[in-house]
């Protein structure tokens, strides 16, 4: 009965604050600066306070619990998780989302997902999710949209320490100073834990450790010039278990299992240097230039497999911001190289773009175009292969603002995804160069923002050509990376944040999506009319917050995703489906002056959750109740 009463409270989700009013939030990470009400795109914006109040141990956890983005550990690796948004699938959906940190793109040139675990949640000032848009400035891969992360640059000092179940210990700090000429900040995080699974018959546990840090500085020697530089690093080491059969998963998801290849140990290190400047020509015109260099190493210790990466990128843009017209024009250049497995493989991108916004009275019109050249080179002791693609992206959007509370918008985007370098290989042998994916996305939406309620609704339809996927031959003979000839997706997003009173807040984040294959056959198997595997029809995030006094907040949250076809089930005929995902969490925090105490219980009802790849290949995740408690000190 207690469980039923508790769950009945979770019809929605929310914010944590008392005596506040909602207002349109500024969108600061896109080329066209605007706010939620006037935007021509469907957007979600989360502040540093939203992230702090969630008391998460990593960014994946926040995305999965509070946003429309879906995350799941990649084959059991909690530090490298897959992302999905707008129905691209938990299998490869992350390759259709561009992720940036302070404007730097962190997507990889191969099938390694962006390493969001390297970004400390404590270092984030804002998180902006731009749906089905962003191709003009973000480029290659922005089919589902973009996740833009802006780190803190403010004057503040804070430290957080926490402990929890599964030997969890961790902490983070942020130190920052900002004045008219100088801004300098440093942040770091350290964390160790296990995920509660055995990795062998001796009872040894999985093990995770993370160290990360960020330093940034900007200086304005004169009013017209800003100079900036930064450095960051991350060190991860993870030992994680393999898959389980259905019987093993059902009986005890904590066990190592007998049907898999055993545990995997991986070290992943990354170091980044960045620099740039802005020149303010006058009060309306400016020029920005930024360069980045990232060096990474992935070491699968279990398999004695090492991959070294070097990424060099540069971005320049002229900006004009007038009273009615805003225009941004620039270029992107990226050079990515991986040395591994006895070969060197490059993926290089160079692009030019222009985007503008015209605002008059209650109308806003956005239009932009991007032209991008993508080239590949593969070299080993016997082969030298090259390929290239000329691609273009376009955006067109319109917003009509009725008044200070209501607006409607519509947008169109033509986007693309050039294949990553792993797509040219199967089982280590050259597979063939394959076609880029191209998409046409259409979105309409409605915003209604009042002091006590923020409602955002959008409908979308996406038409795809040459969607990229891996054909897994049941006989393992003809398996290869290839393209789905034609496919489409459509869906509905609803976001509602409601301040019921000075004591209760609720918010609902609901997403409905259908992802269908129009035309595709491979090796005499016909997929036409099937559903894309790994896509749940319904995705619900809900939180109810109770504020008994100005110092205390109690939050109850629910995450639910409906069942789906297993990640490799393109034929829609596997005996086992991806089970529905369920997790109920509860947290409490107490703030007095500069001290905050917090505690949180995840998966309160001990729900079993897992990632289904195929029949009897299940990777357990969030399968047991866990708890964490700690404090944050601001000074």
Buried (B, 14 or more C-beta within 10 A) or exposed (E): EEEEEBBEEBEBBBBBBBEEEBBBBEBBBBBBBBBBBBBBBBBBBBBBEBBBBBBBBBBBBBBBBBBBBBBBBBBBBBBBBBBBBBBBBBBBBBBBBBBBBBBBBBBBBBBBBBBBBBBBBBBBBBBBBBBBBBBBBBBBBBBBBBBBBBBBBEEBEBBBBBBBBBEBEBBBBBBBBBEEEEBBBBBBBBBBBBBBBBBEEEEBBBBBBBBBBBBBBBBBEEEEEBEBBBBBBBBBBBBBBBBBBBEBBEEBBBBBBEEBEEBBBBBBBBBBBBBBBBEBEEEEBBBBBBBBBBBBBBBBEEEEEBBBBBBBBBBBBBBBBEEEEBBBBBBBBBBBBBBBEEBBBBBBBBBBBBBBBBBEEEEBBBBBBBBBBBBBBBEEEEEEBEBEBEBBBBBBBBBBBEEEBBBBBBBBBBBBBBBBBBBBBBEEEEBEBBBBBBBBBBBBBEBBBBEEBBBBBBBBBBBBBBBBBBBBEEEEEBBBBBBBBBBBBBBEBBBBBBBBEEEEBBBBBBBBBBBBBBEBEBEEBEBBEBBBBBBBBEBBBBBBBBBEEEBBBBBBBBBBBBBBBBBBBBBBEBEBBBBBBBBBBBBBBBBEEEEBBBBBBBBBEEBBBBBBBBBBBBBBBBBBBBBBBBBBBBE
